[in-house]
Amino acid sequence: MSGWGGGYVTDITYMLGWYRQQSPTIIALAALLGGVAADMPAPDDQVQYLELGCGQGYGAMLLAASNPSWQVTAVDFNPAHVAAAREWAAAGGLTNITFLEADFATLAEEPAGRALPQMDFVSLHGVWSWIPKPAQDGIVRLLRDKVRPGGAVHISYNALPAWGSALGMARLLRNAGKQLAWRSDRQAEEGLKLVRDLNGAEALHLRRSPMVQGIIGRLDSLPVTYLAHEYMNENWAPCYHADVAAALSEAKLDWVASGNLSENFPDLTLTAEQRAVAQKFDDPLLRELIKDLCLERTLRHDVFVRGARRIGASTRDAVLRQIHLGLNVHPADLPQEADMPAGRAQLNQGFYRPIAEALAAGPRRVGDLLEMPAVEGKRDNPAELVGIMVGLDFSEPILRPMAEAGPEALHFNRVTVQRLMRSEPLGRPLAAASHRVGMAVPSTLLDLLVLDRTLDGQGDVESLVDVMRPLVTDEAKLREVLAVSIANRLPILRASGVF
């Protein structure tokens, strides 16, 4: 690895990714579910959004393409990431996004940092627990200076105590890998081989940890670029939630909620006995520690607000009733039960299926959905409806329910297809920018390619097979997947205003 990285992996670029917890509408929804007043973006707001640690900038570009009136600033330490992101944004015609190369330890004091405007939303995904303390301190100074009163911050990090039993495995993978190879991706591969060998030799502290066994079982399916950036950074250190909250309090930021929306409902995350213990305390940080001791929560997504204004359930519900939802899944694919931290939860089909069928035609207001005669069950809990439908990725909040497909979003989606179709597998999870939604809509590269050809009048199965034949080995399977995409995914993307 090159010397300027300071122990951070810089010799290979990180894989591109999109994470819905970083979207301002999801951040604001999380705050509302946490009982805190949140400034949900309005359709014409000129939102200021900052992403720290943007990687190749894919998620930031999706937000910029979906919201031409927003100003998006994305910062990364690696110049290779910034160069690639700038080139992609230029090809995508994005004029409302700026990429900065900067060291978090000094950005707050540099001219570029001082020139940043006050931010409405800030996101740090996969940064905090991978960087040294001087960089963490620099981030806190930047947040102190640049988050406006009422502004919200999303931060994710590897969490304790869940990571406790896997610390030895991670240390072995990193230290052994560094002795066995030079380039960080090769180090990760060699370190992983040694972990597997030792696991096969019945190493006690590998074998007796269910978490370690789960990690080892998943590692083979993960890209080597992910493994390198996850495990080979010298300063990687999982954190307790209370310690992160204490650090961010120096920027006057209050923890208010989990960015994973369903985790804000104790009934869905804890057993009755566990809730009884947690409810003995008013301190929300202590309650979160109890929750972390009960859950296999290795990665936390937290939402902080500068100047949290607590609101009651009636005020919260009044705001939630005005939110519009759109559908991410075909109604036929709505499951009858879902995995929750507290166990399998039955989804009342008499309640959720009529809602999904209504949303398949286009966005609907939460209050109107709850008043539909076909809906069976409780109609007075919009928080539960939003928490389940959005929290389980069945729906997205819709920022501009009447908007047409935005030309900026449409162009960016088509550029994305052309950039990725030769380098990524067709099943690669991605997202489509949507001006109507105001954030990205989950999709695969295949969905985006079908969309691209449909816009050119070549969206039938045979035309698509002709285009994709060089990319696949099983043509029969391709025809099957294409039929599902055309029948099920395109209507959802159309209803979401993607085209």
C-alpha positions as semicolon CSV with decimal commas, in nm:
position;residue;x (nm);y (nm);z (nm)
1;M;0,000;0,000;0,000
2;S;0,118;0,354;-0,069
3;G;0,260;0,552;0,220
4;W;0,024;0,848;0,213
5;G;-0,274;0,638;0,324
6;G;-0,180;0,642;0,692
7;G;-0,290;0,282;0,737
8;Y;-0,608;0,316;0,528
9;V;-0,651;0,099;0,219
10;T;-0,573;0,321;-0,079
11;D;-0,411;0,093;-0,337
12;I;-0,744;-0,043;-0,464
13;T;-1,071;0,143;-0,506
14;Y;-1,378;0,053;-0,306
15;M;-1,678;-0,115;-0,468
16;L;-1,963;0,117;-0,561
17;G;-2,277;0,102;-0,355
18;W;-2,601;0,272;-0,263
19;Y;-2,744;0,267;0,091
20;R;-3,095;0,399;0,146
21;Q;-3,020;0,497;0,508
22;Q;-2,816;0,785;0,364
23;S;-3,115;0,946;0,193
24;P;-3,254;1,261;0,362
25;T;-3,613;1,136;0,351
26;I;-3,513;0,816;0,533
27;I;-3,305;1,015;0,782
28;A;-3,602;1,245;0,851
29;L;-3,841;0,950;0,883
30;A;-3,609;0,786;1,134
31;A;-3,606;1,101;1,345
32;L;-3,987;1,118;1,337
33;L;-4,016;0,754;1,444
34;G;-3,775;0,841;1,725
35;G;-4,018;1,109;1,845
36;V;-3,816;1,408;1,719
37;A;-3,936;1,687;1,492
38;A;-3,771;1,642;1,153
39;D;-3,754;1,877;0,859
40;M;-3,868;1,643;0,581
41;P;-3,750;1,795;0,252
42;A;-4,027;1,971;0,061
43;P;-4,052;1,923;-0,317
44;D;-3,890;2,257;-0,404
45;D;-3,643;2,288;-0,116
46;Q;-3,283;2,367;-0,205
47;V;-3,137;2,109;0,029
48;Q;-2,768;2,117;0,121
49;Y;-2,639;1,760;0,154
50;L;-2,290;1,644;0,253
51;E;-2,150;1,292;0,229
52;L;-1,822;1,219;0,406
53;G;-1,642;0,913;0,272
54;C;-1,829;0,890;-0,059
55;G;-1,611;0,625;-0,226
56;Q;-1,680;0,635;-0,599
57;G;-1,972;0,868;-0,534
58;Y;-2,253;0,651;-0,667
59;G;-2,497;0,718;-0,383
60;A;-2,428;1,092;-0,384
61;M;-2,480;1,105;-0,762
62;L;-2,814;0,922;-0,732
63;L;-2,934;1,190;-0,489
64;A;-2,806;1,471;-0,713
65;A;-2,972;1,322;-1,021
66;S;-3,301;1,273;-0,835
67;N;-3,304;1,627;-0,695
68;P;-3,168;1,889;-0,938
69;S;-3,249;2,173;-0,695
70;W;-3,029;2,024;-0,422
71;Q;-2,662;2,098;-0,378
72;V;-2,469;1,780;-0,303
73;T;-2,111;1,780;-0,175
74;A;-1,923;1,452;-0,151
75;V;-1,581;1,411;0,011
76;D;-1,332;1,126;0,000
77;F;-0,972;1,074;0,107
78;N;-0,874;0,867;-0,197
79;P;-0,796;1,072;-0,511
80;A;-0,872;0,772;-0,732
81;H;-1,228;0,770;-0,597
82;V;-1,269;1,144;-0,650
83;A;-1,130;1,132;-1,005
84;A;-1,362;0,849;-1,103
85;A;-1,663;1,020;-0,943
86;R;-1,597;1,350;-1,119
87;E;-1,569;1,176;-1,455
88;W;-1,893;0,980;-1,398
89;A;-2,083;1,291;-1,281
90;A;-1,968;1,483;-1,589
91;A;-2,079;1,200;-1,819
92;G;-2,410;1,190;-1,633
93;G;-2,465;1,563;-1,686
94;L;-2,482;1,642;-1,314
95;T;-2,416;2,009;-1,238
96;N;-2,535;2,016;-0,878
97;I;-2,269;1,794;-0,721
98;T;-1,916;1,874;-0,607
99;F;-1,650;1,617;-0,520
100;L;-1,368;1,709;-0,284
101;E;-1,050;1,519;-0,206
102;A;-0,967;1,587;0,159
103;D;-0,825;1,448;0,480
104;F;-1,094;1,445;0,750
105;A;-0,833;1,526;1,013
106;T;-0,778;1,873;0,864
107;L;-1,080;1,948;0,641
108;A;-1,256;2,170;0,897
109;E;-0,959;2,409;0,899
110;E;-0,883;2,401;0,526
111;P;-1,022;2,663;0,283
112;A;-1,245;2,402;0,114
113;G;-1,393;2,303;0,450
114;R;-1,446;2,661;0,567
115;A;-1,619;2,742;0,235
116;L;-1,883;2,471;0,280
117;P;-2,235;2,606;0,346
118;Q;-2,448;2,511;0,645
119;M;-2,574;2,157;0,584
120;D;-2,928;2,025;0,620
121;F;-2,821;1,662;0,605
122;V;-2,486;1,485;0,646
123;S;-2,408;1,116;0,601
124;L;-2,106;0,903;0,692
125;H;-2,143;0,542;0,586
126;G;-1,864;0,298;0,662
127;V;-1,621;0,565;0,780
128;W;-1,616;0,618;1,156
129;S;-1,486;0,283;1,281
130;W;-1,227;0,254;1,003
131;I;-1,033;0,579;1,058
132;P;-0,789;0,699;1,329
133;K;-0,895;0,927;1,613
134;P;-0,746;1,246;1,460
135;A;-0,975;1,195;1,159
136;Q;-1,273;1,128;1,387
137;D;-1,196;1,446;1,580
138;G;-1,171;1,638;1,253
139;I;-1,513;1,513;1,149
140;V;-1,661;1,628;1,479
141;R;-1,513;1,977;1,428
142;L;-1,656;1,989;1,077
143;L;-2,000;1,881;1,198
144;R;-1,985;2,136;1,479
145;D;-1,922;2,414;1,227
146;K;-2,135;2,302;0,933
147;V;-2,453;2,128;1,054
148;R;-2,730;2,387;1,083
149;P;-2,959;2,394;1,388
150;G;-3,219;2,128;1,324
151;G;-2,991;1,954;1,074
152;A;-2,957;1,576;1,082
153;V;-2,658;1,342;1,057
154;H;-2,655;0,975;0,960
155;I;-2,356;0,768;1,069
156;S;-2,287;0,396;1,039
157;Y;-2,013;0,201;1,214
158;N;-1,913;-0,146;1,326
159;A;-2,067;-0,188;1,668
160;L;-1,983;-0,347;1,999
161;P;-2,056;-0,578;2,170
162;A;-2,164;-0,774;1,859
163;W;-1,817;-0,759;1,706
164;G;-1,648;-0,869;2,029
165;S;-1,630;-1,239;1,952
166;A;-1,491;-1,171;1,603
167;L;-1,208;-0,935;1,698
168;G;-0,952;-1,215;1,703
169;M;-1,056;-1,338;1,359
170;A;-1,033;-0,988;1,213
171;R;-0,692;-0,931;1,374
172;L;-0,558;-1,259;1,236
173;L;-0,692;-1,189;0,888
174;R;-0,530;-0,845;0,881
175;N;-0,193;-0,923;1,042
176;A;-0,135;-1,251;0,861
177;G;-0,246;-1,107;0,531
178;K;0,004;-0,823;0,555
179;Q;0,287;-1,073;0,595
180;L;0,176;-1,294;0,308
181;A;0,111;-1,040;0,030
182;W;0,177;-0,682;-0,073
183;R;-0,137;-0,546;-0,241
184;S;-0,429;-0,509;-0,001
185;D;-0,676;-0,722;-0,201
186;R;-0,422;-1,005;-0,211
187;Q;-0,358;-0,955;0,160
188;A;-0,729;-0,999;0,228
189;E;-0,737;-1,318;0,019
190;E;-0,433;-1,468;0,191
191;G;-0,556;-1,368;0,535
192;L;-0,893;-1,527;0,463
193;K;-0,725;-1,851;0,355
194;L;-0,540;-1,865;0,688
195;V;-0,862;-1,801;0,882
196;R;-1,028;-2,087;0,694
197;D;-0,734;-2,318;0,763
198;L;-0,736;-2,239;1,134
199;N;-1,112;-2,280;1,147
200;G;-1,069;-2,623;0,989
201;A;-0,813;-2,701;1,258
202;E;-1,084;-2,648;1,524
203;A;-0,948;-2,318;1,666
204;L;-1,150;-2,266;1,984
205;H;-1,222;-1,895;1,951
206;L;-1,327;-1,932;1,590
207;R;-1,538;-2,243;1,634
208;R;-1,732;-2,139;1,943
209;S;-1,854;-1,808;1,802
210;P;-2,170;-1,828;1,589
211;M;-2,093;-1,482;1,455
212;V;-1,745;-1,584;1,337
213;Q;-1,886;-1,896;1,174
214;G;-2,144;-1,682;0,997
215;I;-1,877;-1,440;0,875
216;I;-1,653;-1,721;0,749
217;G;-1,950;-1,872;0,566
218;R;-2,025;-1,541;0,391
219;L;-1,671;-1,435;0,304
220;D;-1,648;-1,651;-0,007
221;S;-1,942;-1,468;-0,163
222;L;-1,806;-1,117;-0,098
223;P;-1,597;-0,916;-0,348
224;V;-1,230;-0,900;-0,259
225;T;-1,243;-0,519;-0,274
226;Y;-1,499;-0,528;0,008
227;L;-1,283;-0,765;0,212
228;A;-0,978;-0,543;0,173
229;H;-1,156;-0,223;0,277
230;E;-1,343;-0,398;0,557
231;Y;-1,054;-0,584;0,720
232;M;-0,717;-0,447;0,608
233;N;-0,735;-0,092;0,749
234;E;-0,492;-0,058;1,037
235;N;-0,718;0,169;1,244
236;W;-1,032;-0,044;1,228
237;A;-1,198;-0,050;1,570
238;P;-1,564;-0,132;1,645
239;C;-1,738;0,114;1,876
240;Y;-1,994;0,121;2,151
241;H;-2,295;0,334;2,062
242;A;-2,257;0,546;2,377
243;D;-1,898;0,633;2,284
244;V;-2,001;0,749;1,936
245;A;-2,282;0,953;2,091
246;A;-2,038;1,111;2,337
247;A;-1,800;1,206;2,054
248;L;-2,075;1,364;1,843
249;S;-2,214;1,551;2,143
250;E;-1,911;1,778;2,103
251;A;-2,081;1,899;1,784
252;K;-2,410;1,950;1,978
253;L;-2,559;1,644;1,810
254;D;-2,816;1,433;1,996
255;W;-2,880;1,070;1,911
256;V;-3,249;1,031;1,820
257;A;-3,311;0,705;1,632
258;S;-3,186;0,410;1,432
259;G;-3,154;0,464;1,057
260;N;-3,292;0,110;1,018
261;L;-3,653;0,215;1,068
262;S;-3,794;-0,110;1,205
263;E;-3,533;-0,104;1,485
264;N;-3,717;0,192;1,639
265;F;-4,003;-0,035;1,748
266;P;-3,919;-0,223;2,072
267;D;-4,191;-0,481;2,005
268;L;-4,013;-0,581;1,682
269;T;-3,660;-0,585;1,821
270;L;-3,683;-0,723;2,175
271;T;-3,870;-1,001;2,350
272;A;-4,118;-0,912;2,621
273;E;-3,866;-1,008;2,889
274;Q;-3,593;-0,796;2,729
275;R;-3,828;-0,498;2,696
276;A;-3,913;-0,526;3,065
277;V;-3,545;-0,482;3,153
278;A;-3,492;-0,194;2,910
279;Q;-3,801;-0,008;3,033
280;K;-3,651;0,024;3,379
281;F;-3,436;0,308;3,240
282;D;-3,520;0,647;3,096
283;D;-3,171;0,698;2,954
284;P;-3,200;0,625;2,579
285;L;-2,829;0,542;2,551
286;L;-2,856;0,278;2,823
287;R;-3,162;0,136;2,650
288;E;-2,959;0,112;2,330
289;L;-2,680;-0,071;2,513
290;I;-2,935;-0,323;2,639
291;K;-3,068;-0,357;2,284
292;D;-2,716;-0,408;2,148
293;L;-2,659;-0,682;2,405
294;C;-2,971;-0,858;2,278
295;L;-2,922;-0,820;1,902
296;E;-2,670;-0,942;1,646
297;R;-2,622;-0,580;1,536
298;T;-2,273;-0,569;1,389
299;L;-2,335;-0,251;1,187
300;R;-2,530;0,033;1,341
301;H;-2,701;0,307;1,140
302;D;-2,767;0,599;1,374
303;V;-2,939;0,933;1,324
304;F;-2,835;1,242;1,520
305;V;-2,998;1,586;1,520
306;R;-2,846;1,918;1,614
307;G;-3,106;2,056;1,853
308;A;-3,350;1,766;1,891
309;R;-3,707;1,886;1,949
310;R;-3,912;1,612;2,113
311;I;-4,270;1,569;1,994
312;G;-4,563;1,358;2,111
313;A;-4,715;1,063;1,929
314;S;-5,015;1,263;1,804
315;T;-4,792;1,531;1,648
316;R;-4,569;1,265;1,494
317;D;-4,865;1,074;1,352
318;A;-5,012;1,389;1,199
319;V;-4,688;1,442;1,005
320;L;-4,663;1,078;0,902
321;R;-5,019;1,076;0,766
322;Q;-4,920;1,343;0,513
323;I;-4,629;1,143;0,371
324;H;-4,676;0,970;0,037
325;L;-4,552;0,616;-0,016
326;G;-4,457;0,428;-0,331
327;L;-4,402;0,057;-0,387
328;N;-4,069;-0,127;-0,423
329;V;-4,207;-0,478;-0,471
330;H;-4,479;-0,632;-0,681
331;P;-4,790;-0,695;-0,464
332;A;-4,764;-1,066;-0,541
333;D;-4,416;-1,067;-0,386
334;L;-4,530;-0,920;-0,053
335;P;-4,436;-1,187;0,204
336;Q;-4,673;-1,323;0,465
337;E;-4,410;-1,294;0,737
338;A;-4,082;-1,116;0,788
339;D;-3,763;-1,167;0,986
340;M;-3,736;-0,928;1,279
341;P;-3,471;-0,917;1,553
342;A;-3,733;-1,045;1,797
343;G;-3,825;-1,334;1,565
344;R;-4,054;-1,404;1,270
345;A;-4,343;-1,158;1,249
346;Q;-4,668;-1,228;1,070
347;L;-4,775;-0,957;0,827
348;N;-5,152;-0,912;0,838
349;Q;-5,246;-0,976;0,475
350;G;-5,584;-0,812;0,523
351;F;-5,399;-0,495;0,617
352;Y;-5,086;-0,487;0,403
353;R;-5,199;-0,650;0,077
354;P;-5,472;-0,392;-0,006
355;I;-5,216;-0,121;0,068
356;A;-4,959;-0,282;-0,164
357;E;-5,218;-0,324;-0,440
358;A;-5,317;0,042;-0,410
359;L;-4,954;0,156;-0,421
360;A;-4,889;-0,051;-0,734
361;A;-5,087;0,209;-0,928
362;G;-4,880;0,498;-0,795
363;P;-4,796;0,696;-0,481
364;R;-5,060;0,734;-0,212
365;R;-5,077;0,940;0,105
366;V;-5,039;0,739;0,429
367;G;-5,359;0,888;0,573
368;D;-5,555;0,788;0,261
369;L;-5,415;0,435;0,269
370;L;-5,529;0,389;0,628
371;E;-5,880;0,505;0,540
372;M;-5,933;0,259;0,254
373;P;-6,239;0,037;0,324
374;A;-6,049;-0,276;0,214
375;V;-5,787;-0,234;0,488
376;E;-5,850;-0,466;0,783
377;G;-5,703;-0,396;1,126
378;K;-5,578;-0,092;1,318
379;R;-5,609;0,232;1,123
380;D;-5,476;0,466;1,391
381;N;-5,105;0,379;1,376
382;P;-4,933;0,543;1,077
383;A;-4,595;0,491;1,247
384;E;-4,636;0,114;1,226
385;L;-4,745;0,132;0,861
386;V;-4,444;0,346;0,768
387;G;-4,205;0,151;0,988
388;I;-4,302;-0,182;0,831
389;M;-4,351;-0,079;0,468
390;V;-4,043;0,143;0,446
391;G;-3,839;-0,029;0,715
392;L;-3,862;-0,365;0,537
393;D;-3,789;-0,210;0,194
394;F;-4,140;-0,272;0,059
395;S;-4,195;0,101;0,004
396;E;-4,016;0,433;-0,023
397;P;-4,134;0,777;0,090
398;I;-4,224;0,983;-0,218
399;L;-4,104;1,342;-0,219
400;R;-4,285;1,465;-0,535
401;P;-4,586;1,235;-0,592
402;M;-4,714;1,425;-0,897
403;A;-4,378;1,478;-1,071
404;E;-4,295;1,334;-1,410
405;A;-3,972;1,149;-1,477
406;G;-3,689;1,400;-1,444
407;P;-3,458;1,436;-1,743
408;E;-3,152;1,451;-1,515
409;A;-3,246;1,124;-1,344
410;L;-3,333;0,956;-1,672
411;H;-3,003;1,054;-1,832
412;F;-2,801;0,945;-1,530
413;N;-2,970;0,604;-1,524
414;R;-2,890;0,547;-1,890
415;V;-2,528;0,653;-1,846
416;T;-2,502;0,415;-1,550
417;V;-2,616;0,123;-1,767
418;Q;-2,356;0,199;-2,031
419;R;-2,079;0,231;-1,773
420;L;-2,155;-0,088;-1,583
421;M;-2,304;-0,344;-1,821
422;R;-1,961;-0,476;-1,928
423;S;-1,804;-0,481;-1,583
424;E;-2,079;-0,586;-1,341
425;P;-2,303;-0,896;-1,331
426;L;-2,659;-0,842;-1,453
427;G;-2,798;-0,935;-1,111
428;R;-2,587;-0,669;-0,937
429;P;-2,803;-0,476;-0,686
430;L;-2,806;-0,110;-0,787
431;A;-3,064;0,166;-0,787
432;A;-3,244;0,397;-1,027
433;A;-3,253;0,772;-0,972
434;S;-3,607;0,910;-0,950
435;H;-3,713;1,275;-0,941
436;R;-4,059;1,169;-0,820
437;V;-3,926;0,970;-0,526
438;G;-3,645;1,217;-0,447
439;M;-3,404;0,931;-0,386
440;A;-3,301;0,608;-0,552
441;V;-3,534;0,316;-0,617
442;P;-3,389;-0,034;-0,565
443;S;-3,317;-0,218;-0,890
444;T;-3,067;-0,451;-1,050
445;L;-2,839;-0,381;-1,342
446;L;-3,067;-0,606;-1,548
447;D;-3,369;-0,389;-1,454
448;L;-3,181;-0,079;-1,564
449;L;-3,079;-0,242;-1,891
450;V;-3,439;-0,349;-1,960
451;L;-3,548;0,007;-1,885
452;D;-3,282;0,150;-2,115
453;R;-3,387;-0,071;-2,408
454;T;-3,756;-0,010;-2,340
455;L;-3,698;0,364;-2,380
456;D;-3,541;0,286;-2,719
457;G;-3,841;0,076;-2,823
458;Q;-3,648;-0,251;-2,790
459;G;-3,789;-0,380;-2,463
460;D;-3,927;-0,713;-2,588
461;V;-3,764;-1,034;-2,469
462;E;-3,605;-1,126;-2,802
463;S;-3,441;-0,785;-2,851
464;L;-3,311;-0,796;-2,497
465;V;-3,174;-1,148;-2,537
466;D;-2,982;-1,033;-2,844
467;V;-2,818;-0,757;-2,640
468;M;-2,744;-0,967;-2,331
469;R;-2,645;-1,295;-2,494
470;P;-2,269;-1,219;-2,474
471;L;-2,305;-1,148;-2,102
472;V;-2,464;-1,476;-1,991
473;T;-2,409;-1,851;-2,021
474;D;-2,766;-1,972;-1,956
475;E;-2,999;-1,824;-2,220
476;A;-3,306;-2,008;-2,091
477;K;-3,253;-1,861;-1,744
478;L;-3,203;-1,518;-1,900
479;R;-3,539;-1,539;-2,077
480;E;-3,706;-1,636;-1,750
481;V;-3,550;-1,347;-1,558
482;L;-3,632;-1,100;-1,835
483;A;-3,997;-1,203;-1,834
484;V;-4,016;-1,135;-1,459
485;S;-3,839;-0,800;-1,495
486;I;-4,075;-0,687;-1,772
487;A;-4,388;-0,810;-1,596
488;N;-4,308;-0,715;-1,237
489;R;-4,022;-0,467;-1,215
490;L;-4,099;-0,226;-1,499
491;P;-4,448;-0,142;-1,364
492;I;-4,296;-0,066;-1,023
493;L;-4,027;0,155;-1,177
494;R;-4,289;0,333;-1,387
495;A;-4,510;0,395;-1,082
496;S;-4,203;0,532;-0,903
497;G;-4,151;0,787;-1,179
498;V;-3,823;0,635;-1,299
499;F;-3,953;0,666;-1,658
